[in-house]
Amino acid sequence: MSAPSAPKNTPRVTEREARQVAEAAREQDWHKPSFAKELFLGRFRLDLIHPHPLPPADDVRRGEAFLARLRRFCETGIDGALIEREARIPDEVISGLKELGALGMKIDPKYGGLGLTQVYYNKALALVGSVSPAIGALLSAHQSIGVPQPLKLFGSQEQKETFLPRLARTDISAFLLTEPDVGSDPARLATSAVPDGSDYVLDGVKLWTTNGVVADLLVVMARVPKSEGHKGGITAFVVEADSPGITVENRNAFMGLRGLENGVTRFHRVRVPAANRIGPEGAGLKIALTTLNTGRLSLPAMCVGAGKWCLKIAREWSAVREQWGRPVARHEAVGAKISFIAATTFALEAVVDLSSQMADENRNDIRIEAALAKLYGSEMGCLMADELVQIRGGRGFETADSLAARGERAVPAEQLLRDLRINRIFEGSTEIMHLLIAREAVDAHLKVAGDIIDPDKPLSAKARAGANAAGFYARWLPRLVAGPGQLPRMYGEFNPSGHPDLSAHLRYVERASRRLARSTFYAMSRWQGRMETKQGFLGRIVDIGAELFAMSAACVRAELLRSSGDHGREAYRLADVFCHQSRVRVEELFTRLWSNTDDLDRRLVDGVLSGAYTWLEEGVIDPSGEGPWIADATPGPSARENVRRTVR
């Protein structure tokens, strides 16, 4: 069967047009300092993160009090194994979360919420996610990217007063952007919102609507056509989920997060009051991206919780299980995995807590830090879960129910691996995160050299850009030759007596930061306008930056714990081991910047797509069913049963 064409209503756009839409939506200016942005430019601004920022005492008191209530509920009111078996969060569990105020963790108390800080919101997600990742996803989708966050940032006072009290206590929200033929390329968004008097009329289909099956309120991204009196463009709306014309056509099922209330939602002539539009027409994509700046911190927070659980199980199991006369933890091959889990969990918690505290303080621009936390957390979380399965051996591959049925402890290691896998795709896949972060990392270069590499600019503009670039690089490049990382006693406060020497790692980060910036400059000089197509190179640049950020955060956290007398010696040991492990990865990534198979891979892919290797596919039977690769999303009335359910 030949692949069908894209749905008829999907806009046809060129690659250049798609990039222009994405570029117009990103936040262009930097009004506040950014540690990560400076890191990519070769400037190690330790002063932006050290001393480690701390929350006010009242925030700590309120946060700890809520965590204690949430822990009691998790221990007595949630059966994670039941949710896994029945692939559904019981209504009474959701009702219990509502009574706790968990729907309003990030909503201001004046609207009925708890007003928790980002730090304690993340701690709450890590806690509840350790019992049931599906519940963590429900709460995160509701508050991190659902209706409350865009209203908090862009909503009118009337919208806040109308919707936030409902969202804090009773109403579940969902975020609807993705469509069957539109993923990370919003320029092709097909769902329309046509102005009609004091309303807009929505038509279209949304896919992978997390919480969409049980939601009461939706934030929907739709394209308003340009017309007289209407600027048009992708626009955000708050939509009542029970509005006439809305049909939840399917509750999707996945390899993990079996309790996830994720579906397909069709809009057919759905009337939405203009008063429900968030921000002006055309601002929808900017609203979505800005919402994600801090919203992305929820995923790595749950990965921290997963790492903590992996460490607990690895420690307990490896001390009991014996091979060849001693516990498996004492065998180097297994011990290395435990060391990786312990050190990485410490570093990942350092990254999330530091980024979250900076978000709470609002002194720094953390758009890159949050993106790095999401990227690094989702990748490392999967690695830690995979290592736990390997440590557990056959028992790691066996389900918890099967283990219990034959009389052993029901450890859901394989479930964790399945549940965490989506994090490398949720809220920006790893590949998209690489490109998003890389775009911010090279922003300074593009600002000075943009017209040089723009094929549409005249020679006069290119000449002016060349002069500006020459001035910028004349000032910038000499600073990348030498720095404090070459001074043997620099960062001496991280080398207290009787502790591992973390100052050496910070000096390494400083030197590596300058090396990273030089590498980026060399690449810009070499590829110029083709730089954006070098996704392998850009991905490695970002991965190096992620490791350097994690090393910095780990060292700063260790010093915070030492100075406060809270497991300081152990924290220093964890940070030291993590930094040694990270440095090995960084050196490998630096080598692969210039020694790789990117060009060979590209040529091989050309051959695969042309059919040159179809003979290699012979000898198997494809078990896939019939049907199109992408479902038709042509607007129109639904022919399917509405599977939406309300939780009251």
C-alpha positions as CSV (number, residue, x, y, z in Angstrom):
1,M,0.0,0.0,0.0
2,S,1.4,3.4,-1.0
3,A,1.7,6.1,1.7
4,P,-1.2,8.5,1.5
5,S,-0.7,12.2,1.0
6,A,-0.9,14.6,4.0
7,P,-4.4,15.6,5.2
8,K,-5.9,18.0,2.7
9,N,-6.2,20.9,5.1
10,T,-2.6,20.8,6.3
11,P,-0.8,24.0,5.1
12,R,2.0,23.5,2.6
13,V,5.1,25.3,3.7
14,T,8.8,25.3,2.7
15,E,11.6,24.5,5.0
16,R,12.5,28.1,5.1
17,E,9.0,29.2,5.9
18,A,8.8,26.7,8.7
19,R,12.0,28.0,10.2
20,Q,10.7,31.6,9.9
21,V,7.6,30.7,11.9
22,A,9.7,29.0,14.6
23,E,12.1,31.9,14.7
24,A,9.4,34.5,15.0
25,A,8.0,32.6,18.0
26,R,11.2,32.3,20.0
27,E,12.0,34.9,22.6
28,Q,14.5,37.1,20.8
29,D,16.1,39.2,23.6
30,W,18.0,38.5,26.7
31,H,17.0,40.9,29.5
32,K,18.5,38.8,32.3
33,P,21.8,36.9,32.7
34,S,22.0,33.3,31.9
35,F,24.6,30.9,33.2
36,A,24.1,28.4,30.5
37,K,24.2,31.0,27.7
38,E,27.4,32.4,29.0
39,L,28.8,28.8,29.3
40,F,28.2,28.2,25.5
41,L,30.0,31.5,24.8
42,G,33.1,30.5,26.7
43,R,32.4,32.5,29.8
44,F,32.2,30.5,33.0
45,R,30.0,32.7,35.3
46,L,30.1,30.8,38.5
47,D,28.9,33.9,40.3
48,L,25.5,33.4,38.7
49,I,24.9,30.1,40.6
50,H,27.3,30.2,43.6
51,P,26.5,30.6,46.4
52,H,23.6,28.3,45.7
53,P,20.3,30.3,45.9
54,L,18.0,29.3,48.7
55,P,14.3,29.5,49.2
56,P,12.7,31.8,51.8
57,A,11.9,30.1,55.1
58,D,8.1,30.5,54.7
59,D,8.2,28.8,51.3
60,V,10.1,25.9,52.9
61,R,7.6,25.6,55.7
62,R,4.6,25.6,53.4
63,G,6.3,23.2,50.9
64,E,7.4,20.7,53.5
65,A,3.9,20.7,55.1
66,F,2.3,19.9,51.8
67,L,4.9,17.2,51.0
68,A,4.1,15.5,54.3
69,R,0.3,15.5,53.5
70,L,1.1,14.3,49.9
71,R,3.3,11.5,51.2
72,R,0.6,10.2,53.6
73,F,-1.9,10.2,50.7
74,C,0.6,8.4,48.4
75,E,1.2,5.7,51.0
76,T,-2.4,5.1,51.9
77,G,-4.5,6.2,48.9
78,I,-2.6,5.2,45.8
79,D,-2.1,1.7,44.5
80,G,0.5,2.1,41.7
81,A,0.3,-1.6,40.8
82,L,-3.5,-1.4,40.4
83,I,-3.1,1.6,38.0
84,E,-0.6,-0.4,36.0
85,R,-2.9,-3.5,35.8
86,E,-6.1,-1.6,35.0
87,A,-4.4,1.1,32.8
88,R,-6.5,3.8,34.5
89,I,-6.2,6.1,37.5
90,P,-9.2,5.5,39.7
91,D,-11.7,8.4,40.1
92,E,-11.3,8.3,43.9
93,V,-7.5,8.9,43.5
94,I,-8.1,11.9,41.4
95,S,-10.7,13.2,43.8
96,G,-8.3,12.7,46.7
97,L,-5.7,14.7,44.8
98,K,-8.2,17.5,44.3
99,E,-9.0,17.5,48.0
100,L,-5.3,17.8,48.8
101,G,-5.1,20.8,46.6
102,A,-2.6,19.1,44.3
103,L,-4.3,20.6,41.2
104,G,-3.4,24.0,42.5
105,M,0.2,23.5,43.6
106,K,1.5,26.3,41.4
107,I,-1.6,28.5,41.4
108,D,-1.6,31.7,43.6
109,P,-3.4,31.3,46.9
110,K,-5.6,34.3,46.0
111,Y,-7.2,32.1,43.4
112,G,-7.5,29.1,45.7
113,G,-4.2,27.5,45.0
114,L,-1.3,26.4,47.2
115,G,1.2,28.8,45.7
116,L,4.1,26.4,46.0
117,T,7.5,27.3,44.6
118,Q,8.9,25.6,41.5
119,V,11.3,23.8,43.9
120,Y,8.5,22.2,46.0
121,Y,6.3,21.6,43.0
122,N,9.1,19.5,41.5
123,K,9.6,17.7,44.8
124,A,5.9,16.9,44.9
125,L,6.0,15.5,41.3
126,A,9.1,13.4,42.1
127,L,7.2,12.0,45.2
128,V,3.9,11.2,43.5
129,G,5.6,10.0,40.3
130,S,7.6,7.4,42.3
131,V,4.3,5.8,43.3
132,S,2.6,6.2,39.8
133,P,4.3,7.9,36.9
134,A,0.9,8.2,35.3
135,I,-0.3,10.4,38.2
136,G,2.9,12.5,37.9
137,A,2.1,13.0,34.2
138,L,-1.5,14.0,35.0
139,L,-0.5,16.6,37.5
140,S,2.4,17.9,35.3
141,A,0.3,18.2,32.2
142,H,-2.4,20.0,34.1
143,Q,-0.1,22.6,35.7
144,S,3.2,22.7,33.8
145,I,1.8,23.1,30.3
146,G,-2.0,23.1,30.8
147,V,-4.3,26.1,31.2
148,P,-2.9,27.5,34.5
149,Q,0.6,28.3,33.3
150,P,-0.3,30.2,30.1
151,L,-3.0,32.1,32.0
152,K,-0.5,33.0,34.8
153,L,2.0,34.4,32.2
154,F,-0.4,35.8,29.5
155,G,-4.0,35.7,30.7
156,S,-6.1,38.8,31.4
157,Q,-7.2,39.5,35.0
158,E,-10.7,38.5,34.1
159,Q,-9.5,35.1,32.7
160,K,-7.5,34.5,35.8
161,E,-10.5,35.2,38.1
162,T,-12.8,33.1,35.9
163,F,-10.7,30.0,35.4
164,L,-7.9,29.7,38.0
165,P,-10.2,29.0,41.0
166,R,-11.7,26.1,39.1
167,L,-8.3,24.8,38.0
168,A,-7.0,25.0,41.6
169,R,-9.6,22.7,43.1
170,T,-11.9,20.9,40.6
171,D,-11.1,21.2,36.9
172,I,-8.4,19.2,35.1
173,S,-6.7,20.9,32.1
174,A,-4.9,19.7,29.0
175,F,-2.7,21.3,26.4
176,L,-3.6,20.7,22.7
177,L,-1.0,21.5,20.1
178,T,0.1,18.3,18.3
179,E,-1.9,17.1,15.3
180,P,-1.8,13.8,13.3
181,D,0.4,15.4,10.7
182,V,2.0,18.1,12.8
183,G,4.6,17.5,15.5
184,S,7.5,19.8,16.1
185,D,6.7,21.8,13.0
186,P,4.0,24.2,14.0
187,A,4.0,26.1,10.7
188,R,1.9,23.3,9.3
189,L,-0.8,23.6,12.1
190,A,-4.1,22.8,10.5
191,T,-6.7,23.3,13.2
192,S,-8.5,26.6,12.4
193,A,-10.3,29.2,14.5
194,V,-12.4,31.4,12.2
195,P,-13.8,34.6,13.6
196,D,-17.6,34.8,13.7
197,G,-19.0,37.8,15.5
198,S,-17.9,37.7,19.1
199,D,-16.8,34.1,18.8
200,Y,-14.2,31.9,17.0
201,V,-15.3,28.7,15.4
202,L,-12.8,25.8,15.8
203,D,-12.4,23.0,13.4
204,G,-9.6,20.3,13.4
205,V,-8.1,17.3,15.1
206,K,-5.6,17.2,17.9
207,L,-3.4,14.1,18.7
208,W,-1.7,12.9,22.0
209,T,-3.8,15.2,24.2
210,T,-2.4,14.3,27.6
211,N,-5.3,14.7,30.1
212,G,-7.6,15.3,27.1
213,V,-9.8,12.3,28.0
214,V,-10.6,13.6,31.5
215,A,-10.0,17.3,31.0
216,D,-12.6,20.0,31.9
217,L,-10.7,22.9,30.3
218,L,-8.4,22.8,27.3
219,V,-5.7,25.2,26.0
220,V,-5.9,24.8,22.2
221,M,-3.6,26.2,19.6
222,A,-5.4,27.0,16.4
223,R,-4.7,29.0,13.2
224,V,-6.8,32.2,12.8
225,P,-7.0,33.2,9.1
226,K,-5.9,36.7,8.3
227,S,-8.8,38.9,7.4
228,E,-10.0,42.5,7.8
229,G,-9.6,43.4,11.4
230,H,-7.8,40.1,12.2
231,K,-4.0,39.8,12.3
232,G,-4.4,36.0,12.1
233,G,-1.8,33.4,12.9
234,I,-1.4,30.6,15.5
235,T,-3.5,31.6,18.5
236,A,-4.2,30.2,22.0
237,F,-7.7,29.7,23.4
238,V,-9.2,28.3,26.6
239,V,-11.9,25.9,25.6
240,E,-14.6,24.2,27.8
241,A,-14.1,20.5,27.1
242,D,-17.8,19.8,27.2
243,S,-18.6,22.3,24.4
244,P,-20.9,21.1,21.6
245,G,-18.8,19.7,18.7
246,I,-15.9,18.3,20.8
247,T,-15.4,14.6,20.6
248,V,-12.7,12.6,22.3
249,E,-12.5,9.9,19.6
250,N,-9.9,7.6,21.1
251,R,-8.1,7.0,24.4
252,N,-4.6,6.1,23.2
253,A,-2.6,3.3,24.7
254,F,1.2,3.2,25.1
255,M,4.1,0.9,26.0
256,G,4.4,2.8,29.3
257,L,2.4,5.2,31.5
258,R,-0.6,2.9,31.1
259,G,-2.8,5.1,33.3
260,L,-2.2,8.1,31.0
261,E,-5.5,9.8,30.0
262,N,-4.2,10.7,26.5
263,G,-6.5,10.8,23.5
264,V,-7.5,12.2,20.1
265,T,-9.8,15.2,20.2
266,R,-11.9,16.4,17.2
267,F,-13.3,19.9,17.0
268,H,-16.3,20.4,14.7
269,R,-17.8,23.9,14.5
270,V,-16.9,24.5,18.2
271,R,-17.8,28.0,19.3
272,V,-15.3,29.7,21.6
273,P,-15.9,33.2,23.0
274,A,-13.3,35.8,21.9
275,A,-13.0,36.5,25.6
276,N,-11.3,33.1,25.9
277,R,-8.5,34.0,23.6
278,I,-5.2,34.1,25.5
279,G,-3.1,37.1,24.3
280,P,-3.4,38.6,20.9
281,E,-3.9,36.7,17.6
282,G,-0.7,35.2,16.3
283,A,0.9,34.9,19.8
284,G,-0.1,31.3,20.4
285,L,3.2,29.7,19.5
286,K,5.2,32.2,21.6
287,I,2.8,31.5,24.5
288,A,3.4,27.8,24.1
289,L,7.2,28.1,24.0
290,T,7.3,30.5,26.9
291,T,5.1,28.2,28.9
292,L,7.5,25.4,28.3
293,N,10.5,27.4,29.5
294,T,9.8,26.4,33.1
295,G,7.2,23.7,32.4
296,R,9.9,21.5,31.1
297,L,11.4,21.2,34.6
298,S,8.6,18.8,35.7
299,L,10.0,15.9,33.6
300,P,13.5,16.0,34.9
301,A,12.0,16.3,38.4
302,M,10.3,13.0,38.0
303,C,13.5,11.5,36.5
304,V,15.2,12.5,39.8
305,G,12.6,10.5,41.7
306,A,13.2,7.6,39.3
307,G,16.9,7.8,40.0
308,K,16.4,7.8,43.7
309,W,14.3,4.7,43.5
310,C,16.8,3.0,41.1
311,L,19.5,3.6,43.7
312,K,17.5,2.2,46.5
313,I,16.6,-1.0,44.6
314,A,20.1,-1.4,43.3
315,R,21.6,-1.0,46.7
316,E,19.2,-3.4,48.5
317,W,19.3,-6.1,45.7
318,S,23.0,-6.0,45.0
319,A,23.8,-6.5,48.7
320,V,21.6,-9.6,48.9
321,R,22.2,-11.3,45.6
322,E,25.4,-13.3,45.5
323,Q,27.5,-14.6,42.6
324,W,30.8,-16.5,42.9
325,G,30.9,-16.2,46.7
326,R,30.2,-12.5,47.2
327,P,27.4,-9.9,46.7
328,V,27.1,-8.8,43.1
329,A,27.7,-5.2,44.1
330,R,31.3,-6.2,44.9
331,H,31.9,-7.3,41.3
332,E,33.4,-4.4,39.4
333,A,31.0,-4.7,36.4
334,V,27.9,-4.3,38.6
335,G,29.6,-1.8,41.0
336,A,30.3,0.5,38.1
337,K,26.5,0.6,37.3
338,I,25.6,1.4,40.9
339,S,28.2,4.2,41.0
340,F,26.8,5.6,37.8
341,I,23.2,5.6,39.2
342,A,24.3,7.2,42.5
343,A,26.5,9.9,41.0
344,T,24.0,10.7,38.2
345,T,21.0,10.9,40.6
346,F,23.0,13.4,42.7
347,A,23.9,15.5,39.7
348,L,20.5,15.4,38.2
349,E,18.9,16.6,41.4
350,A,21.5,19.3,41.6
351,V,20.5,20.5,38.1
352,V,16.8,20.4,38.7
353,D,17.0,22.1,42.1
354,L,19.4,24.8,40.9
355,S,17.3,25.6,37.8
356,S,14.1,25.6,39.8
357,Q,15.4,27.9,42.5
358,M,16.7,30.3,39.8
359,A,13.2,30.1,38.3
360,D,11.7,31.0,41.6
361,E,14.0,33.9,42.2
362,N,13.4,35.2,38.6
363,R,16.8,37.0,38.6
364,N,18.2,34.9,35.7
365,D,16.9,33.8,32.3
366,I,16.7,30.0,32.6
367,R,15.3,29.1,29.2
368,I,18.5,27.2,28.3
369,E,19.0,25.8,31.8
370,A,15.4,24.3,31.8
371,A,15.9,22.9,28.3
372,L,19.2,21.3,29.3
373,A,17.6,19.9,32.5
374,K,14.8,18.3,30.4
375,L,17.3,16.9,27.8
376,Y,19.8,15.6,30.3
377,G,17.2,14.3,32.8
378,S,15.2,12.3,30.2
379,E,18.4,10.8,28.7
380,M,20.0,9.9,32.0
381,G,16.8,8.7,33.5
382,C,16.4,6.1,30.8
383,L,20.0,5.1,31.2
384,M,19.7,4.6,35.0
385,A,16.5,2.6,34.6
386,D,18.2,0.4,31.9
387,E,21.1,-0.2,34.2
388,L,18.8,-1.2,37.1
389,V,17.1,-3.8,34.8
390,Q,20.6,-5.1,33.9
391,I,21.6,-5.3,37.6
392,R,18.4,-7.2,38.4
393,G,19.0,-9.6,35.4
394,G,16.1,-11.8,34.6
395,R,14.1,-10.4,37.5
396,G,14.5,-6.9,35.9
397,F,12.8,-8.1,32.8
398,E,10.0,-9.9,34.7
399,T,6.9,-8.0,35.7
400,A,6.2,-7.1,39.3
401,D,3.0,-9.2,39.3
402,S,4.9,-12.2,38.0
403,L,7.5,-11.8,40.7
404,A,4.9,-11.6,43.4
405,A,3.0,-14.6,42.0
406,R,6.0,-16.8,42.6
407,G,6.8,-15.4,46.0
408,E,9.4,-12.7,45.4
409,R,9.3,-8.9,46.0
410,A,7.3,-7.2,43.4
411,V,9.9,-4.8,42.0
412,P,8.5,-3.0,38.9
413,A,11.9,-2.3,37.2
414,E,10.7,-3.1,33.7
415,Q,7.7,-0.8,34.2
416,L,10.0,2.0,35.1
417,L,12.0,1.5,32.0
418,R,8.8,1.6,29.9
419,D,7.4,4.6,31.7
420,L,10.6,6.7,31.4
421,R,11.0,6.1,27.7
422,I,8.4,8.7,26.7
423,N,10.4,11.4,28.4
424,R,12.8,11.4,25.5
425,I,9.8,12.4,23.3
426,F,7.5,14.4,25.6
427,E,7.6,18.2,25.5
428,G,10.2,18.2,22.8
429,S,12.1,15.1,21.7
430,T,15.8,14.8,22.3
431,E,16.5,15.7,18.7
432,I,14.3,18.8,18.9
433,M,15.8,19.8,22.2
434,H,19.3,19.6,20.6
435,L,18.2,22.0,17.9
436,L,16.3,24.3,20.2
437,I,19.2,24.7,22.6
438,A,21.8,24.9,19.8
439,R,19.8,27.8,18.3
440,E,20.1,29.7,21.6
441,A,23.7,28.7,22.0
442,V,24.8,30.2,18.7
443,D,22.4,33.2,19.0
444,A,25.3,35.6,19.5
445,H,27.0,34.4,16.4
446,L,23.9,34.6,14.3
447,K,23.2,38.2,15.5
448,V,26.5,39.4,14.2
449,A,26.8,37.2,11.2
450,G,23.1,36.7,10.3
451,D,23.1,38.9,7.2
452,I,26.3,37.3,5.9
453,I,24.7,33.8,5.7
454,D,21.3,35.0,4.7
455,P,21.0,34.3,0.9
456,D,18.2,36.9,0.5
457,K,20.3,39.8,1.8
458,P,22.0,42.3,-0.7
459,L,25.8,42.7,-0.8
460,S,25.6,46.0,1.0
461,A,24.0,44.3,4.0
462,K,26.5,41.5,3.9
463,A,29.3,44.0,3.9
464,R,27.9,45.8,7.0
465,A,27.4,42.4,8.7
466,G,31.0,41.5,7.9
467,A,32.3,44.6,9.5
468,N,30.2,44.1,12.6
469,A,31.3,40.4,12.9
470,A,34.9,41.4,12.6
471,G,34.6,43.8,15.5
472,F,32.7,41.2,17.6
473,Y,35.2,38.4,17.0
474,A,38.2,40.7,17.5
475,R,37.0,41.4,21.0
476,W,35.6,37.9,21.8
477,L,38.2,35.4,20.4
478,P,41.2,36.6,22.5
479,R,39.2,35.9,25.7
480,L,38.9,32.2,24.7
481,V,42.7,31.7,24.8
482,A,43.3,31.8,28.5
483,G,41.2,32.0,31.7
484,P,41.0,31.2,35.4
485,G,40.7,27.5,34.7
486,Q,44.5,27.6,34.1
487,L,45.2,28.9,37.5
488,P,46.0,26.0,39.9
489,R,44.4,27.6,43.0
490,M,41.3,29.0,41.4
491,Y,37.9,28.1,43.0
492,G,39.8,27.2,46.2
493,E,36.6,27.2,48.3
494,F,35.7,24.0,46.6
495,N,38.8,22.2,48.0
496,P,38.2,22.1,51.8
497,S,40.5,20.0,53.9
498,G,39.5,16.3,54.2
499,H,37.2,16.4,51.1
500,P,37.7,15.5,47.4
501,D,39.0,18.4,45.4
502,L,36.1,19.8,43.4
503,S,38.0,22.9,42.4
504,A,39.9,20.9,39.8
505,H,36.6,20.0,38.2
506,L,35.4,23.6,38.1
507,R,38.7,24.6,36.5
508,Y,38.1,21.9,33.9
509,V,34.6,23.3,33.2
510,E,36.0,26.7,32.7
511,R,38.6,25.4,30.2
512,A,36.1,23.2,28.5
513,S,33.7,26.1,28.2
514,R,36.2,28.2,26.2
515,R,37.1,25.1,24.1
516,L,33.4,24.6,23.4
517,A,33.1,28.2,22.3
518,R,36.1,27.9,20.0
519,S,34.7,24.8,18.5
520,T,31.4,26.6,17.7
521,F,33.3,29.4,16.1
522,Y,35.4,27.0,14.0
523,A,32.2,25.4,12.8
524,M,30.5,28.7,12.0
525,S,33.6,29.7,10.0
526,R,33.6,26.4,8.2
527,W,29.9,25.8,7.4
528,Q,28.4,29.3,7.7
529,G,24.8,29.1,6.4
530,R,25.0,25.3,6.3
531,M,25.6,25.2,10.1
532,E,21.9,24.7,10.8
533,T,22.0,21.4,8.8
534,K,24.8,20.0,10.8
535,Q,22.5,18.4,13.4
536,G,25.0,15.8,14.5
537,F,27.6,18.5,15.3
538,L,25.1,20.7,17.0
539,G,23.8,17.9,19.1
540,R,27.3,17.1,20.4
541,I,27.8,20.8,21.2
542,V,24.6,20.8,23.3
543,D,25.5,17.5,25.0
544,I,28.9,19.0,26.0
545,G,27.1,22.0,27.4
546,A,24.7,19.8,29.3
547,E,27.5,17.9,30.9
548,L,29.4,21.1,31.9
549,F,26.2,22.5,33.4
550,A,25.6,19.3,35.4
551,M,29.2,19.3,36.7
552,S,28.8,22.9,37.8
553,A,25.5,22.3,39.5
554,A,26.8,19.1,41.2
555,C,29.8,21.0,42.7
556,V,27.7,24.0,43.8
557,R,25.2,21.6,45.5
558,A,28.0,19.7,47.2
559,E,29.4,22.9,48.7
560,L,26.0,24.0,49.8
561,L,25.5,20.7,51.7
562,R,29.0,20.9,53.2
563,S,28.5,24.4,54.4
564,S,25.2,23.6,55.9
565,G,26.5,20.4,57.6
566,D,24.0,18.2,55.7
567,H,25.9,15.1,54.4
568,G,28.7,17.4,53.1
569,R,31.4,14.8,52.9
570,E,29.2,12.3,51.1
571,A,27.9,15.0,48.8
572,Y,31.5,15.9,47.9
573,R,32.3,12.3,47.1
574,L,29.2,12.0,44.9
575,A,30.0,15.2,43.0
576,D,33.7,14.1,42.6
577,V,32.7,10.8,41.1
578,F,30.1,12.3,38.8
579,C,32.5,14.9,37.5
580,H,35.1,12.2,36.7
581,Q,32.5,10.2,34.9
582,S,31.2,13.3,33.1
583,R,34.7,14.4,32.0
584,V,35.2,11.1,30.2
585,R,31.9,11.7,28.3
586,V,32.9,15.3,27.5
587,E,36.3,14.3,26.1
588,E,34.6,11.7,23.9
589,L,32.1,14.3,22.6
590,F,34.9,16.7,21.8
591,T,36.6,14.1,19.8
592,R,33.4,13.2,17.9
593,L,32.9,16.9,17.0
594,W,35.4,16.4,14.2
595,S,35.9,12.6,14.0
596,N,32.5,11.1,13.2
597,T,30.5,9.3,10.5
598,D,28.0,12.1,9.8
599,D,28.8,12.4,6.1
600,L,28.9,8.6,5.7
601,D,25.6,8.2,7.5
602,R,24.0,10.9,5.2
603,R,25.1,9.1,2.1
604,L,23.9,5.7,3.4
605,V,20.5,7.2,4.2
606,D,20.2,8.5,0.7
607,G,20.7,5.0,-0.5
608,V,18.2,3.5,2.0
609,L,15.5,6.0,0.9
610,S,16.2,5.4,-2.8
611,G,15.5,1.7,-2.3
612,A,19.1,0.5,-2.8
613,Y,19.0,-1.8,0.2
614,T,15.6,-3.3,0.1
615,W,17.2,-6.6,-0.4
616,L,18.5,-6.4,3.1
617,E,14.9,-6.4,4.4
618,E,14.2,-9.8,2.9
619,G,13.6,-12.8,5.1
620,V,11.2,-11.4,7.6
621,I,7.4,-10.9,7.8
622,D,6.1,-7.5,8.7
623,P,3.5,-7.9,11.5
624,S,2.1,-4.4,11.1
625,G,-1.5,-4.0,10.3
626,E,-3.1,-2.2,7.3
627,G,-3.9,1.5,7.2
628,P,-2.3,4.8,6.5
629,W,0.9,5.9,8.2
630,I,-0.9,9.1,9.3
631,A,-4.6,9.2,10.1
632,D,-6.8,11.6,8.1
633,A,-7.4,14.8,10.0
634,T,-9.8,16.4,7.6
635,P,-12.2,18.7,9.5
636,G,-15.8,17.5,9.8
637,P,-18.2,16.0,12.2
638,S,-17.1,13.0,14.2
639,A,-18.4,9.5,13.4
640,R,-17.1,8.0,16.6
641,E,-18.3,7.6,20.1
642,N,-17.2,10.3,22.6
643,V,-14.9,8.5,25.1
644,R,-14.4,11.5,27.3
645,R,-15.1,11.0,31.0
646,T,-15.5,13.5,33.8
647,V,-14.1,13.0,37.3
648,R,-16.2,14.7,40.0
